[in-house]
Amino acid sequence: MSNEVIILIGIAASIGFIHTILGPDHYLPFIVLSKARQWSRVKTAAITFICGLGHVLSSIVLGFIGVALGIALFRLEAIESFRGDIAAWLLLAFGFTYFIWGIHRAIRIRSHEHAHVHESGEPHIHPHNHLGDHSHPHDSKVGSLTPWVLFTIFVFGPCEPLIPLVMYPAAKNDMLSVAIVASVFGLTTIGTMLSIVLASSYGLSRLPLRRLEKYSHALAGLVIFLSGGAIKFLGL
């Protein structure tokens, strides 16, 4: 392995880490949806991993095609930019739709009180709502579709620095070098996503947010919408 490839490996790891940290879309959707939908740690990690894998592999495959066919770098960058626009708009649309659904759901959760008397003769009053203990098919459909929507968005989402800063420079050596540096970039990206999501989800679970629970879906949608806006209009 040449010194140039070793340097590129270090660059790939650094760029993968920074690229992920600076892109809120890499972790915020998973954090807020994990809280709102009460996903387990294992489910949160699995969904994050699969979406991260789709995110990285889509750019890696495109990069390999470009290197193998000798496609000009500016053309691949144009394709990545177009994919980025699609992903940003999908994130905005998903966030807005989920926000509206969350608001609608919160309005339906209207607690009222039931009074009854125990056998001892002691009266008792407790709050009650009609969403907590009842099954709602449309809620379960939203829950089952959410990971697939996220996966689709992340497949469209490009790893902008991967091809021009990592894969094309490595192609000056051989395809094995390209595979190595791309793998390092991908593993670093996914590892950083998992670390941030799991640590943040754990921290969020420790906060006393009970009063906001009925708004959790609406807040999740709002955060996802703002993440899409940050990507589309702020270039994050």
RASUL-V160493 format. One record per residue. N is the residue number from 1. RES is the residue in one small letter. PSI is psi in degrees with one decimal (none if undefined). Layout:
<<N & RES & PSI> <N & RES & PSI>>
This chain:
<<1 & m & 124.6> <2 & s & 162.0> <3 & n & -34.1> <4 & e & -41.8> <5 & v & -39.0> <6 & i & -42.1> <7 & i & -42.0> <8 & l & -33.7> <9 & i & -44.8> <10 & g & -40.7> <11 & i & -42.0> <12 & a & -43.1> <13 & a & -42.8> <14 & s & -45.8> <15 & i & -40.3> <16 & g & -42.3> <17 & f & -50.4> <18 & i & -42.6> <19 & h & -40.2> <20 & t & -45.1> <21 & i & -41.8> <22 & l & -9.5> <23 & g & 97.9> <24 & p & -23.4> <25 & d & -15.2> <26 & h & -19.5> <27 & y & -34.2> <28 & l & -44.3> <29 & p & -39.3> <30 & f & -37.8> <31 & i & -50.8> <32 & v & -35.8> <33 & l & -34.6> <34 & s & -41.3> <35 & k & -47.7> <36 & a & -41.6> <37 & r & 0.6> <38 & q & 46.4> <39 & w & 148.6> <40 & s & 166.5> <41 & r & -41.1> <42 & v & -44.7> <43 & k & -41.3> <44 & t & -46.0> <45 & a & -40.8> <46 & a & -45.3> <47 & i & -42.1> <48 & t & -44.7> <49 & f & -47.3> <50 & i & -42.3> <51 & c & -40.7> <52 & g & -39.6> <53 & l & -44.5> <54 & g & -38.8> <55 & h & -46.4> <56 & v & -46.0> <57 & l & -34.5> <58 & s & -39.7> <59 & s & -36.3> <60 & i & -45.3> <61 & v & -44.6> <62 & l & -40.9> <63 & g & -42.1> <64 & f & -40.0> <65 & i & -43.0> <66 & g & -43.3> <67 & v & -45.3> <68 & a & -37.5> <69 & l & -3.6> <70 & g & 31.1> <71 & i & 137.2> <72 & a & 140.9> <73 & l & -39.4> <74 & f & -28.6> <75 & r & -40.9> <76 & l & -38.4> <77 & e & -35.1> <78 & a & -40.2> <79 & i & -44.5> <80 & e & -39.3> <81 & s & -41.6> <82 & f & -43.1> <83 & r & -38.2> <84 & g & -39.4> <85 & d & -42.3> <86 & i & -46.7> <87 & a & -41.7> <88 & a & -44.3> <89 & w & -37.3> <90 & l & -40.4> <91 & l & -41.8> <92 & l & -45.8> <93 & a & -44.0> <94 & f & -45.5> <95 & g & -44.5> <96 & f & -44.4> <97 & t & -43.4> <98 & y & -35.3> <99 & f & -47.3> <100 & i & -43.4> <101 & w & -40.1> <102 & g & -39.5> <103 & i & -45.5> <104 & h & -42.1> <105 & r & -39.9> <106 & a & -36.9> <107 & i & -36.5> <108 & r & -23.3> <109 & i & 83.9> <110 & r & 104.2> <111 & s & 142.0> <112 & h & 174.0> <113 & e & 141.4> <114 & h & 132.8> <115 & a & 135.5> <116 & h & 167.6> <117 & v & 128.7> <118 & h & 166.5> <119 & e & -28.0> <120 & s & -8.1> <121 & g & -1.5> <122 & e & 123.4> <123 & p & 150.5> <124 & h & 135.8> <125 & i & 132.6> <126 & h & 148.5> <127 & p & 154.7> <128 & h & 142.8> <129 & n & 166.6> <130 & h & 19.0> <131 & l & -26.1> <132 & g & -44.6> <133 & d & 8.2> <134 & h & 149.0> <135 & s & 134.3> <136 & h & 110.9> <137 & p & -39.7> <138 & h & -29.9> <139 & d & -43.0> <140 & s & -33.5> <141 & k & -43.0> <142 & v & -42.8> <143 & g & -39.7> <144 & s & -28.7> <145 & l & -26.6> <146 & t & -49.7> <147 & p & -35.9> <148 & w & -37.0> <149 & v & -45.0> <150 & l & -43.6> <151 & f & -44.5> <152 & t & -44.0> <153 & i & -42.4> <154 & f & -28.0> <155 & v & -38.5> <156 & f & -30.8> <157 & g & 123.0> <158 & p & 155.4> <159 & c & 87.0> <160 & e & -43.9> <161 & p & -11.5> <162 & l & -54.0> <163 & i & -52.6> <164 & p & -33.1> <165 & l & -16.2> <166 & v & -56.0> <167 & m & -46.2> <168 & y & -42.2> <169 & p & -37.8> <170 & a & -25.4> <171 & a & -14.2> <172 & k & -17.8> <173 & n & -81.9> <174 & d & 175.3> <175 & m & -29.0> <176 & l & -41.4> <177 & s & -40.8> <178 & v & -44.0> <179 & a & -39.8> <180 & i & -50.3> <181 & v & -34.8> <182 & a & -39.3> <183 & s & -41.7> <184 & v & -44.1> <185 & f & -47.1> <186 & g & -45.6> <187 & l & -39.9> <188 & t & -43.7> <189 & t & -51.3> <190 & i & -40.9> <191 & g & -40.5> <192 & t & -41.6> <193 & m & -48.6> <194 & l & -42.8> <195 & s & -47.4> <196 & i & -45.5> <197 & v & -48.5> <198 & l & -41.4> <199 & a & -43.4> <200 & s & -39.3> <201 & s & -40.4> <202 & y & -45.5> <203 & g & -39.7> <204 & l & -34.0> <205 & s & -18.4> <206 & r & -9.8> <207 & l & 142.7> <208 & p & 88.0> <209 & l & 25.1> <210 & r & -39.6> <211 & r & -21.1> <212 & l & 0.8> <213 & e & -40.3> <214 & k & -16.1> <215 & y & 6.9> <216 & s & -39.1> <217 & h & -42.0> <218 & a & -42.0> <219 & l & -38.1> <220 & a & -45.4> <221 & g & -40.4> <222 & l & -42.6> <223 & v & -42.6> <224 & i & -41.9> <225 & f & -44.3> <226 & l & -34.2> <227 & s & -44.0> <228 & g & -39.0> <229 & g & -38.3> <230 & a & -36.6> <231 & i & -45.7> <232 & k & -45.5> <233 & f & -18.8> <234 & l & -8.1> <235 & g & 25.3> <236 & l & none>>
